[in-house]
């Protein structure tokens, strides 16, 4: 997975500052309407025309193909497991 630098953008859910993006199944740079997930809170995101991050609204998520919805949910679950394991390590 290749990380791509981008202008700093804040997660609209949790405020986490992001300045890079990685493709889930490709190594392309993000483009307008590319999908993303916040690595801190797992919020579903999309890139706008200025390549800043915006919330992916529920109705937009529902319009995605089922295969894309499954992939996004799998990545969200993985993010949650990583954070859970980190919390356990700190205990």
N, C-alpha and C positions, 0 to 999 in steps of 0.2 A: 504494500500500500504506500503510495507516494503522498507526502504532505505538500499542499500548495499554499504559499503565503497569500494573504489577502488583507485588505484594509481592515483594521480592527472594527469589530461589530459586537454589539451586546445581545445576549439572548433576551428576547422579549418576555420570557417566562421568569428567569431567575437573575438576569443581569450579568451572567458570566461573560467575561471578555474573551473573545475568540479572534485570532489573527491568522489561522490556517485552517484548511479543510482537507479531508481525505475522502477519496471515492470508496464506496462500499464494494463495487464490483468493476471498477474501471479506474484509470489514472488520469482522467480528463480534468481540466480546470473547471470550477463551477461556472455556470452560465445563468442568466436570468431564468427563473423558475426551476432551477436544480433544487433537489430536496436535500435536507440535512437533518441532523439530530444534535441537540446540545449534549456534549460529553459530560456535563455536570448534572443536569436535571432530567435529561431524556426527552425534552420537549421537541415536538416535530416542527421543523422549520423549512422555509423556502427562501431562495435568494431572489431579491427584487431586481429591477432593471439597473440599479446602481451597485449590485452585488452586496447589498447589506441584507442582513437576515430579518425575516418577518415570521410571525406565527403562521403555521399551516392550519387554517381553520378546519373545524370538524367536517363541514360540508365538502371542502376541498379534499380532505383525506378520504371521505366516502366515495368520491368520484374517481379515485385512483384504481387501477386494476388490482384485483385481489392479490396477485403475486407481489406487487409493490407494497401493498398494505402489510402482507406477511413479513416481507423483508424489513420494513421499518419497525414493526413490532418486535422482531427478533433482535435487531440492533438495540432497541430500547431496553429489552430484557437483559441483554448482555451488559449494557451500561449500568443497570441496577445491580446486577450480580457483582460487577467489579467494585462498585462502591460498598456493597455489603461485605465483600471479602476484605476490603481495606479497613472497614470499621472493626471487623473481627480481629484483624491483626493488631490493631491499636489497643485492644482491650487487655 
